[in-house]
């Protein structure tokens, strides 16, 4: 991750606090992720999220009784994560640093996960290897990867980029890197980093995010409510050719060998 990427994410998290209860499209996507993840999790254990951001997913898992740890290079992101945990009245462990140099011993987590992280590196293998290092033998690796590709959800992103380009003092558009991952490249990455039984699942077919609605809470809520009511329809596209074409991300999971 280069300096421009860091500048973008530092500015993104500044001033953000609890994000658990906000009615947004991102929250809907988080609930979908949680549903898929819950089906493959062990019944209990220690979970580490690398590149946690505001750590909504880890916070939801902490609310279900898992011991969770949140790691990010941004102190501002971890402030938002702590605010989420405080709002949910659950405990967690928080640390700031480089994801390629995790400050924990080998094999101490039952699950390691990341959400929207690996695509921001040309070569994410150092981070994946570190995640595998701290994972127990037989433990679960999970990641959702948002590659640089067309998706229905982000089909109107050009409006937001134009808006930022015309707004004085805003972070320049297209300032952060995204890799154009393919499913086979993801499988190769996991296999080369010591993971087995890997699966890649295309998902995230949802209506376009509408940047111009961000100024109106009423319109934002109306869009979220519409997607919530039709979520079953959208979710049925997951794992199909439609998700490969129009989906927002890939879910991937694997296990660490003995």
Secondary structure as UniProt FT lines:
FT   HELIX           3..13
FT   TURN            14..15
FT   HELIX           25..38
FT   TURN            39..40
FT   STRAND          46..50
FT   TURN            53..54
FT   HELIX           56..63
FT   TURN            64..65
FT   STRAND          67..72
FT   HELIX           75..88
FT   STRAND          93..96
FT   TURN            99..100
FT   TURN            106..107
FT   STRAND          109..115
FT   HELIX           118..120
FT   HELIX           125..133
FT   STRAND          135..145
FT   TURN            153..156
FT   HELIX           157..165
FT   TURN            168..169
FT   TURN            173..174
FT   HELIX           183..192
FT   TURN            193..194
FT   STRAND          195..203
FT   HELIX           211..215
FT   HELIX           217..229
FT   HELIX           231..235
FT   TURN            236..239
FT   HELIX           241..246
FT   STRAND          249..256
//
